[in-house]
């Protein structure tokens, strides 16, 4: 795998991201007054190793079941 060094990443705006999630993945959104979101990070390194981490703020079990 060739690593690209001198390139610019253009990130979508919040509105574009929400619209893509609705259109492509049929994601449903609802208004909320509190924190209801969670975050998962997944990273694949140059050797193909996969690293993942769940949002520590989540109050429910963070370990995958059945895998």
Helices and strands as residue ranges (DSSP letters): H 14-25, E 40-44, E 50-54
